[in-house]
Amino acid sequence: MQKCSVRLSVLLLAITASSGSSLFAAPLPPTPPDLTKGERDLSEKRTYNLGPTGLRGWIHTKPATYLDSIQGRTTTASRQILVTHVGTNSPASGVMEVS
């Protein structure tokens, strides 16, 4: 019985691979919004502390693959940060502002 199920699994795998199924195709990475063009995807309400600058900002956080999501790599596609808050009397105060 076990021999039969192994053969069946191999056969199904071979059929799936040869049929052009997207099972083995790499998923398209998520396209982050271009903040310089006014595109804003604020479906994620979470913001992040941007170190000792006194800034908080929104970062595009959509994992490209399931493996990325379970390993915590959620900002691979991000290239821009939308500043959402500038702390009073912080190093960024008077230098940066929220638009």
N, C-alpha and C positions, 0 to 999 in steps of 0.2 A: 504494500500500500504506500509506503513512504517513497519507494523508488518511482512510482507512478506520479505522485504529487511533485517531486523534484523535476521530472521530465516535463510535466505540464507547466510548471513555473518557468522553466527555461524556454519552452515553446512560446508562452505568452509574452515573455520578455523579448524574444526574437521578433515576434510579430509586431509588437509595439514599437520596437526600435526601427524596423524596416518600413513601417507605415507612415513615417514622417511625423509621428506624434510629437507634441511639444513637451513630452515627458522629460526629454534630455536637453531640450533647448534652454539656454540661459534666459532668464526673465529680463525684460527691459528694465533698466534702472528707473526709479521715479524721477520725473523732471521737476526740479525745485522751481519755485516762482522766481522771476527776475525782478528783484526789488527796485532796481534802477529804472525799470520801465513801468513802475506802479503796480505790478502784479503782486497780489498779496493773498496768500492762502493761510488765513488765520483760523482754520478749523481746529488747530491745536492751540489751546489757550495758555499752555505752560510757557514760562519764560525762564531764562537761565542767568545766574550771576556770572558776569564776565570778569572774573578775577578781582584784583584790588583796585580796579578803575573806578568803581562806583556806578558802573553801568549794569543794566539788565537788558536782555534782548531775546527775541524770538528767533529760533533756528529751525529750518526745515528738518523734520525728523521722520522720515519714512524709510524703513530698511529696504534695501534692494532685493534681498532674498530672505527666506526663512532662516537660514544659517546666520545671516547678519543680525536678524532680530533676536535670536536666542543668545548671541554673543555680545549684544549691546551696541553693535555698530549701526547706529540709526541716523548718523549725520554724514555718511559717506558722500552723498550727492550735494550736500550743502556747500555753498561758496560765499554766502552772504549772511549777515546778521542784521535783523531789524531792531534797532535800539528802541526799547519801550520805556525806559526810565533812566534818568540821570540823578544820582544821589546828591542831596544838598551837601556842600562843603566836602565833596569828594574830589579826587584828582581830575575827574572829567568835568566837574562843575565849571561852567563858563567856557569850556572848550568844545563840548559836545551838547547837542540839544535834540530832543525828540521832535520829529517833523509831523 
